[in-house]
Amino acid sequence: MNLARMSGLPSKSEADRLWWIRLGFYLVAAVILITLGTGGFASGGSPFGKVAGHWHFFLIGILAATVANSTGAGGGIVFLPVFTLLGLSVTESLATSLAIQCFGMTAGGLSWLRHLQKGAIVDAQSKSFRLILLVGASTSLVGLRMAQELLPNPDWNIEWFFSLFSLVVGFAIFVRTLNGGEVNGGRDEVIRPGEWGGLALSGLFGGAITAWLSIGVGEVLAIYLLALRFRVNLAVAVAVCVTSITVIAGVPFYIGKSSIVLEVLVFAAPGALIGGTLARHLAIYLGARRLKLGMAGWIILTAIVYLIV
């Protein structure tokens, strides 16, 4: 009998497998970015001039990925407004934001998986995590695909709708946390049968919003899981992992349209890799209470930025 499995702790083979997956991801990411960067520098212009004109995107990548991966909400809240203000079109901003998050959110997702694998959650929650991740990711992909193919440019103001929704739930989390709601604990049992429908709808709705705004599914899933009183670290881990899967699936739609600004991607993605890797440590250091307050603040900031921009 495998004592590691009986205790809910990962076996050595599982730990080794995840280690190799993480190493493989960083190597592939490095090869992609070096290849794109080399091609960009060879396309004309002074390399020093390009560095001088784009180095700030590296810092933006670190900031966006750190906050996004420590709260579960996507980094598009930073990327989309900044890129738009810097002169990129809406399509270019959306496509480039999704592409950068493929690196940052995946780095963050693998970091959270490593944390959970070390026994950071009990066995019952480990089973819940796998099931929630499966349902959340699959329904998010359906929502994403439907939005991209059937309604790539919605007629209504999705930013206003999403902003108002975010303001309500952000302030709800904020008030509940300040009033002493469950912040250090959380339920330990698996997700109940009656909660699957809400989870599926959250993934579907969030995936569609992500197709339009490059953020959404992580925020919606984190809010739903916190409403069900799951532990905050589990909610953030699910949100980050599902966001990673969703943005990776959403990028090919824009690659075919050549909408990704490669020079911005090459400078911002390395920063996002760093931020995504370090974010989990920041979240754990903050603790459950401050993490929930930070999440609420980030959700409210998301809403305000989109209402203004």
C-alpha positions as CSV (number, residue, x, y, z in Angstrom):
1,M,0.0,0.0,0.0
2,N,1.4,3.4,-1.0
3,L,1.7,5.4,2.3
4,A,2.1,8.6,0.4
5,R,-1.2,8.2,-1.3
6,M,-2.9,7.1,1.9
7,S,-1.8,10.3,3.6
8,G,-2.8,12.5,0.7
9,L,0.9,13.4,0.0
10,P,2.4,13.2,-3.4
11,S,4.5,10.1,-4.3
12,K,8.1,10.6,-5.4
13,S,7.2,9.7,-9.0
14,E,4.5,12.4,-9.1
15,A,6.9,15.0,-7.7
16,D,9.5,14.1,-10.2
17,R,7.0,14.3,-13.1
18,L,5.9,17.8,-12.1
19,W,9.5,18.9,-11.8
20,W,10.2,17.7,-15.3
21,I,7.1,19.4,-16.6
22,R,8.1,22.7,-15.0
23,L,11.6,22.4,-16.4
24,G,10.2,21.6,-19.9
25,F,7.9,24.5,-19.8
26,Y,10.6,27.0,-18.9
27,L,12.9,25.6,-21.6
28,V,10.2,25.8,-24.3
29,A,9.3,29.3,-23.2
30,A,12.9,30.4,-23.4
31,V,13.3,28.9,-26.9
32,I,10.1,30.6,-28.1
33,L,11.1,34.0,-26.7
34,I,14.7,33.8,-27.9
35,T,13.5,32.8,-31.4
36,L,11.0,35.6,-31.6
37,G,13.5,38.1,-30.1
38,T,16.2,37.2,-32.5
39,G,13.9,37.5,-35.4
40,G,12.6,40.9,-34.1
41,F,16.1,42.3,-33.7
42,A,17.1,41.1,-37.2
43,S,14.1,42.7,-38.8
44,G,15.7,46.1,-38.8
45,G,16.6,49.0,-36.4
46,S,19.1,49.2,-33.7
47,P,18.9,46.4,-31.0
48,F,19.8,49.0,-28.4
49,G,17.0,51.3,-29.6
50,K,14.5,48.5,-29.3
51,V,15.7,47.7,-25.8
52,A,15.4,51.4,-24.9
53,G,12.0,51.6,-26.3
54,H,10.5,48.4,-24.8
55,W,12.3,47.6,-21.6
56,H,9.5,49.0,-19.5
57,F,7.3,46.1,-20.7
58,F,9.5,43.8,-18.8
59,L,8.6,45.6,-15.5
60,I,4.9,45.7,-16.5
61,G,5.0,41.9,-17.1
62,I,6.5,41.3,-13.6
63,L,3.9,43.5,-11.9
64,A,0.9,42.1,-13.8
65,A,1.8,38.5,-13.4
66,T,2.7,38.8,-9.7
67,V,-0.6,40.3,-8.8
68,A,-2.6,38.1,-11.2
69,N,-1.1,34.9,-10.0
70,S,-1.3,35.8,-6.3
71,T,-5.0,36.6,-6.5
72,G,-6.3,34.4,-9.3
73,A,-7.5,37.3,-11.4
74,G,-5.9,37.7,-14.8
75,G,-3.1,40.0,-15.7
76,G,-5.1,41.6,-18.5
77,I,-6.3,44.2,-16.2
78,V,-2.8,45.8,-16.4
79,F,-2.0,44.8,-20.0
80,L,-5.1,45.8,-21.8
81,P,-5.5,49.4,-20.6
82,V,-1.7,50.0,-20.8
83,F,-1.4,48.6,-24.4
84,T,-4.4,50.6,-25.5
85,L,-3.1,53.8,-24.0
86,L,0.3,53.2,-25.7
87,G,-1.4,53.2,-29.1
88,L,-2.1,49.5,-29.8
89,S,-5.5,48.7,-31.3
90,V,-8.1,46.9,-29.3
91,T,-7.5,43.7,-31.1
92,E,-3.7,44.0,-30.8
93,S,-4.0,44.7,-27.1
94,L,-6.3,41.8,-26.5
95,A,-4.2,39.4,-28.5
96,T,-0.9,40.5,-27.0
97,S,-2.3,40.3,-23.5
98,L,-3.5,36.7,-24.0
99,A,-0.1,35.8,-25.4
100,I,1.8,37.2,-22.5
101,Q,-0.5,35.5,-20.0
102,C,0.3,32.1,-21.7
103,F,3.8,32.5,-20.1
104,G,2.9,34.2,-16.8
105,M,-0.2,32.3,-15.9
106,T,1.3,29.0,-16.8
107,A,4.3,29.7,-14.7
108,G,2.0,30.6,-11.8
109,G,-0.2,27.5,-12.4
110,L,2.7,25.2,-12.2
111,S,4.0,26.9,-9.1
112,W,0.6,26.5,-7.4
113,L,0.4,22.9,-8.4
114,R,3.8,22.3,-6.8
115,H,2.6,24.0,-3.6
116,L,-0.5,21.8,-3.5
117,Q,1.5,18.7,-4.3
118,K,3.6,19.3,-1.2
119,G,0.6,18.5,0.9
120,A,-0.7,22.1,1.3
121,I,-4.2,20.8,1.2
122,V,-5.8,17.7,2.8
123,D,-6.7,14.7,0.7
124,A,-10.4,15.5,0.4
125,Q,-9.6,18.9,-1.0
126,S,-7.0,17.4,-3.3
127,K,-9.8,15.4,-4.9
128,S,-12.0,18.5,-5.1
129,F,-9.2,20.4,-6.8
130,R,-8.8,17.9,-9.6
131,L,-12.6,17.7,-10.2
132,I,-13.1,21.5,-10.0
133,L,-10.1,22.1,-12.3
134,L,-11.5,19.6,-14.9
135,V,-15.0,21.1,-14.9
136,G,-13.8,24.7,-14.7
137,A,-11.3,24.3,-17.5
138,S,-13.6,22.3,-19.9
139,T,-16.5,24.7,-19.5
140,S,-14.2,27.7,-19.8
141,L,-12.9,26.4,-23.1
142,V,-16.4,26.0,-24.4
143,G,-17.3,29.5,-23.4
144,L,-14.1,30.9,-25.0
145,R,-14.7,29.1,-28.3
146,M,-18.3,30.1,-28.5
147,A,-17.5,33.7,-27.9
148,Q,-14.6,33.8,-30.4
149,E,-16.5,32.1,-33.2
150,L,-20.1,33.3,-32.7
151,L,-19.6,36.7,-31.1
152,P,-16.1,38.0,-31.5
153,N,-17.3,41.6,-31.2
154,P,-20.3,41.8,-28.9
155,D,-22.8,44.7,-29.6
156,W,-23.3,45.5,-25.9
157,N,-20.8,47.1,-23.6
158,I,-19.3,44.0,-22.0
159,E,-16.8,46.2,-20.0
160,W,-19.6,48.0,-18.2
161,F,-21.4,44.7,-17.4
162,F,-18.3,43.0,-16.1
163,S,-17.2,46.1,-14.2
164,L,-20.5,46.4,-12.3
165,F,-20.5,42.7,-11.5
166,S,-16.9,42.9,-10.3
167,L,-17.7,45.9,-8.1
168,V,-20.5,44.1,-6.3
169,V,-18.6,40.9,-5.6
170,G,-15.3,42.7,-4.8
171,F,-17.0,44.8,-2.1
172,A,-18.8,41.7,-0.9
173,I,-15.5,39.9,-0.3
174,F,-14.0,43.0,1.2
175,V,-16.8,43.5,3.7
176,R,-17.1,39.9,4.6
177,T,-13.4,39.6,5.3
178,L,-13.3,42.8,7.4
179,N,-16.3,41.5,9.4
180,G,-14.4,38.3,10.4
181,G,-15.7,35.8,7.9
182,E,-13.9,32.6,7.3
183,V,-10.4,33.6,6.2
184,N,-8.0,31.2,7.9
185,G,-10.1,28.1,7.5
186,G,-12.5,26.7,5.0
187,R,-14.4,23.6,4.1
188,D,-12.5,20.4,3.8
189,E,-15.1,18.2,2.0
190,V,-15.4,17.7,-1.7
191,I,-17.7,19.8,-3.8
192,R,-21.3,18.9,-3.4
193,P,-23.6,17.6,-6.2
194,G,-25.8,20.8,-6.1
195,E,-22.7,23.0,-6.7
196,W,-21.6,21.5,-10.0
197,G,-24.1,23.5,-12.0
198,G,-22.9,26.8,-10.6
199,L,-19.3,25.8,-11.3
200,A,-20.0,24.9,-14.9
201,L,-21.8,28.2,-15.5
202,S,-19.0,30.1,-13.8
203,G,-16.5,28.5,-16.2
204,L,-18.7,29.0,-19.3
205,F,-19.4,32.7,-18.4
206,G,-15.8,33.4,-17.4
207,G,-14.4,31.8,-20.6
208,A,-16.6,34.0,-22.8
209,I,-15.5,37.1,-20.9
210,T,-11.9,36.1,-21.3
211,A,-12.4,35.9,-25.0
212,W,-13.5,39.5,-25.0
213,L,-11.3,41.1,-22.3
214,S,-8.4,38.7,-21.7
215,I,-9.5,38.4,-18.1
216,G,-12.6,37.0,-16.4
217,V,-12.5,33.2,-15.9
218,G,-10.1,33.3,-13.0
219,E,-11.9,36.1,-11.3
220,V,-15.4,34.4,-11.7
221,L,-14.2,31.0,-10.5
222,A,-12.3,32.5,-7.5
223,I,-15.4,34.4,-6.5
224,Y,-17.6,31.3,-6.8
225,L,-15.3,29.1,-4.8
226,L,-14.9,31.6,-2.1
227,A,-18.7,31.9,-1.9
228,L,-18.8,28.2,-1.3
229,R,-16.3,28.7,1.5
230,F,-13.4,26.8,0.0
231,R,-9.9,27.7,1.3
232,V,-8.5,30.8,-0.4
233,N,-5.3,29.1,-1.6
234,L,-7.4,26.4,-3.3
235,A,-9.6,29.0,-5.0
236,V,-6.6,31.0,-6.2
237,A,-4.8,27.9,-7.5
238,V,-7.9,26.8,-9.5
239,A,-8.4,30.3,-10.9
240,V,-4.7,30.5,-12.0
241,C,-4.6,27.0,-13.6
242,V,-7.9,27.5,-15.4
243,T,-6.8,30.9,-16.7
244,S,-3.6,29.4,-18.0
245,I,-5.5,26.7,-19.9
246,T,-8.0,29.3,-21.3
247,V,-5.5,31.8,-22.5
248,I,-3.4,29.2,-24.2
249,A,-6.5,27.9,-26.0
250,G,-7.4,31.5,-27.0
251,V,-4.2,32.6,-28.5
252,P,-4.3,30.6,-31.8
253,F,-7.4,32.6,-32.8
254,Y,-5.2,35.7,-32.9
255,I,-2.0,34.1,-34.3
256,G,-3.9,33.4,-37.5
257,K,-4.8,37.1,-37.7
258,S,-1.2,38.2,-37.0
259,S,-2.6,40.5,-34.2
260,I,0.1,39.8,-31.6
261,V,2.7,42.6,-31.3
262,L,5.8,40.4,-31.0
263,E,8.2,43.1,-29.8
264,V,5.9,43.8,-26.7
265,L,5.5,40.0,-26.1
266,V,9.3,39.4,-26.2
267,F,9.9,42.0,-23.5
268,A,6.9,41.5,-21.3
269,A,6.8,37.7,-21.3
270,P,10.1,37.2,-19.4
271,G,8.8,39.5,-16.7
272,A,5.6,37.6,-16.6
273,L,7.5,34.3,-16.1
274,I,9.3,35.8,-13.2
275,G,6.2,37.3,-11.7
276,G,4.2,34.1,-12.2
277,T,6.8,32.0,-10.5
278,L,7.2,34.3,-7.5
279,A,3.5,35.1,-7.0
280,R,2.6,32.0,-5.1
281,H,5.3,32.8,-2.5
282,L,3.8,36.2,-2.1
283,A,0.3,34.9,-1.6
284,I,1.4,32.4,1.1
285,Y,3.4,35.1,2.8
286,L,0.4,37.4,2.9
287,G,-1.8,34.8,4.6
288,A,-5.5,34.1,4.0
289,R,-6.9,37.4,5.4
290,R,-4.6,39.8,3.6
291,L,-4.8,37.6,0.4
292,K,-8.6,37.9,0.4
293,L,-8.4,41.7,1.0
294,G,-5.8,41.9,-1.8
295,M,-8.1,39.8,-4.1
296,A,-11.1,42.1,-3.3
297,G,-9.0,45.2,-4.0
298,W,-7.7,43.8,-7.3
299,I,-11.3,42.9,-8.4
300,I,-12.5,46.4,-7.5
301,L,-9.5,47.9,-9.4
302,T,-10.4,45.8,-12.4
303,A,-13.9,47.2,-12.4
304,I,-12.8,50.8,-11.9
305,V,-10.2,50.7,-14.7
306,Y,-12.7,49.3,-17.2
307,L,-15.3,51.8,-16.2
308,I,-12.9,54.6,-16.8
309,V,-11.0,53.3,-19.8
